[in-house]
Amino acid sequence: MRPTLRNEVLNLPRTLRETLEKGKREYDPVIRTTHWGDMPVTFAAPAAKLPLAEFMASAFGSLLGWPCVVQSAVDAGGSAGVRIRPKGIWFLIPERGESSELLPLAQSVRSQNGIALALVGEKSDPLAQAVDGAFVVNLGEMLGRIGLPIGEQAVAGHLPLLVARTLKRPVPRFEALEKEFVQLPDHLERAFAQHADGVRSLAAELGRAKNLTIVAGGSYYCSAAGSADLLSRFAGIATRLLRVSEVPASTQVAPDHGSSVLVLTGARSPIKKQTLAVVQSAKRAGAKVLTLTDGNDPEVARHSAMTLFLPPLDEITGAILAHAVMAWTVYEASRLSLVGRRPEK
């Protein structure tokens, strides 16, 4: 029987704990037997998974200093003349139940002496059998519509750290980040205990929002894309996404007075100044700014009508925690939604 939305949310701390603990043991043989020599590492995914591929590529680049390239699966697999460097590493990230789109690419990589790796939801995924090494997210019970994407993001962030600790000399960030991954389920449990009223208030604001835009950049964009999908599917709340980049854009954040903007960010984000500029622009335009950030980011909070504070974490772990808290917010919003369906209990 499929778990209910409520149970999936409540089980997220356990899901994260089991995924990270089991993954650390299961992934080690694949990490150690993979030849990590030739660069850049290419990450290929269908459109819906590109934010996750970007998140994973960013983590690899940040922790290992490797050049990384992200390609659409259509672009990478649609060209018969795609050239694969010998020993070049390709990370393939399929949608659940749709891995057939990436099977020809996996075969092409291997036939040209490249190395095909995959991040898959389940061991039974056909792509897991077609690549040189597979990193499986679901190592225990079946993960549902909320647990799987958050588990995927956790693995996509943790795996580069495991590779870095295997290949690189220890540095303080590795040690600190490993502790944060261990503590991530505890942070979520504390959020459940301490932020229930705040999450319900945020859910109510999202339900009342006019022309809701979710603003995020860097690692947080993956969390924003996942949150937008969850809000649409489970709470009937339409959103648009605005990516904050290193080069400020002239995008109009809130075209209508009274629009709402939800910002996902953290104090350790490398583009926090650009995010603050977007927040200030939204406020000047008359938008209601709602923010999910950490306690070390007071400037963004100062310009927001409502802020939900999370623990100050590395951008990688902070983005995963933000995604999980947004999943909880979506559940609360689904209970308040007026989309003509019976709310889950």
Beta strands, then each sheet from edge to edge (+ up, - down):
strand 1: 38-45
strand 2: 68-72
strand 3: 88-92
strand 4: 115-120
strand 5: 133-136
strand 6: 212-217
strand 7: 239-244
strand 8: 260-264
strand 9: 288-294
strand 10: 306-310
sheet 1: 2+ 1+ 3+ 4+ 5+
sheet 2: 7+ 6+ 8+ 9+ 10+
end
